[in-house]
Amino acid sequence: MTFPKIDFSKILPIPTLEEFARKQELCLDEVSADNGRKRTQDDWFKYWSKIKDGRVMASMGDLYTSFKLIKKMRESGTAEEQAIAQRYLNSLREDFDWPGKKNWLVSSTRLIYSGNSLDTRIIHHYRSNGLELTKEVILEVPIYRGIEIEDVFSSDRGSAYLQALLDTEDDPEMIISVLEFISGKRRNEIKSLTAIDKSNQWLTRSQSPNRASGFNYFNCAFLVNGYINTYINPACSRGVLLTP
């Protein structure tokens, strides 16, 4: 059997979310997946593995880039873009609502902590169907128990962590302004949460090194969350279209 020759020069690469954003094309799903059902991160991976329409489970980087575009559309877009951005804003804030029915928004970004050091693997698009989307960074992740985001950014190590988690090179002020907008919270109410090293009550880094990441409201704060258990805590998920 002979197969036709393929002209690889005519095959377009998969555009990144940043490339979509530069073209003002918002490719994050407007509503949470599977009619707002809640699953653990592990169970969402199983769900998204069966989706074949070009969408994948949104990573922390996908979500942050989408938040930034929604902010731009809401503040300087056309009337139609502003209306679209407001719909996204309302829907996302429902997903963030820990006390409410939707609980929190989980991403496809996995943190794998070390039990005997601060070294941590941050893996975007963990278990994605598209291996070319997977991106891994290894760095030190400090222990943050609801630390205000400005305090996290006050150290080089904290800045490196949040930039890696959100998969961005944006400066701290840009990141904070985007999170203020998307959450509706003041900067002193935006906090970072990571896994702990010692506790008689909560699972530690050594006991449960694999953690999910996402965003949620809790105790009047907005959390950039790198603490959640991957197989216990259910949450909402969003899809993102990363193929033409």
C-alpha positions, 0 to 999 in steps of 0.5 A, spaced: 500 500 500 502 506 498 500 513 502 500 520 499 506 524 500 504 530 505 507 537 504 509 538 511 510 546 509 503 547 509 501 544 515 499 550 520 502 549 527 497 549 533 496 557 535 497 558 542 492 562 547 497 568 547 496 568 539 489 567 540 489 573 545 493 578 540 487 577 535 482 578 540 479 571 540 476 569 546 477 561 546 475 559 553 468 556 554 463 561 556 460 556 561 463 551 565 464 544 562 458 538 563 453 543 565 457 545 571 458 538 574 463 538 579 469 533 579 476 532 582 482 534 577 483 526 576 476 525 574 476 531 569 482 528 566 478 522 564 472 527 562 477 531 557 480 525 554 474 523 551 473 530 548 475 530 541 472 537 538 479 541 539 478 543 546 482 541 552 482 542 559 484 549 561 491 550 564 492 556 569 496 559 564 490 559 559 485 561 564 490 567 566 491 569 559 483 569 558 482 573 564 487 578 561 483 578 555 476 579 558 479 585 562 481 588 556 474 587 552 470 589 558 474 596 559 476 598 552 472 593 547 466 595 543 459 594 546 458 587 543 465 585 546 463 589 553 457 585 553 461 578 552 466 580 557 461 581 562 457 574 561 464 571 562 465 575 568 459 573 571 459 566 570 467 565 572 465 568 579 460 563 580 465 558 578 469 561 584 464 561 589 466 556 594 460 557 599 455 557 593 453 551 589 459 551 584 465 551 589 471 552 585 475 552 578 480 547 577 485 547 572 489 542 568 495 545 571 498 540 576 503 541 582 508 535 584 511 537 591 517 534 594 517 532 601 524 534 603 525 540 600 521 546 597 522 543 590 516 543 586 514 541 579 509 545 575 506 541 569 501 545 565 496 541 561 498 535 565 495 528 562 493 532 556 491 529 549 496 534 546 503 532 548 505 538 545 501 542 550 505 540 556 509 544 559 513 543 565 517 548 570 521 545 576 522 551 582 522 552 589 515 553 591 515 556 598 509 555 603 504 560 603 498 559 608 493 565 605 499 570 604 497 576 600 499 576 593 503 583 594 507 579 600 508 573 595 511 578 590 515 581 595 521 576 594 524 573 587 522 566 589 515 568 590 515 572 584 518 566 580 512 561 583 506 565 581 509 567 574 510 560 573 504 558 576 500 562 571 505 561 565 506 568 564 512 573 564 507 579 566 510 583 571 507 583 578 503 589 577 499 587 571 498 580 574 495 583 580 491 588 576 488 582 572 486 578 578 483 584 581 479 585 575 476 578 574 475 576 582 472 583 584 477 583 590 482 588 592 489 586 592 489 585 599 484 580 599 487 576 593 492 571 597 496 565 595 495 558 598 500 552 597 501 545 600 504 545 607 510 541 610 508 540 617 501 538 620 497 534 625 490 536 621 492 537 614 495 533 608 502 535 608 507 535 602 510 528 603 503 525 605 500 528 598 505 531 593 500 531 588 496 537 588 491 541 583 491 548 582 485 553 580 482 559 583 476 560 588 473 565 593 474 563 601 473 567 607 472 573 603 478 572 599 480 570 592 485 564 592 490 563 587 490 556 589 496 550 589 493 546 595 487 542 593 487 535 593 487 532 586 482 526 588 478 528 594 476 536 592 470 536 586 470 543 582 468 546 576 472 546 569 473 550 563 475 548 556 479 552 551 480 551 544 487 551 542 486 548 535 484 552 529 
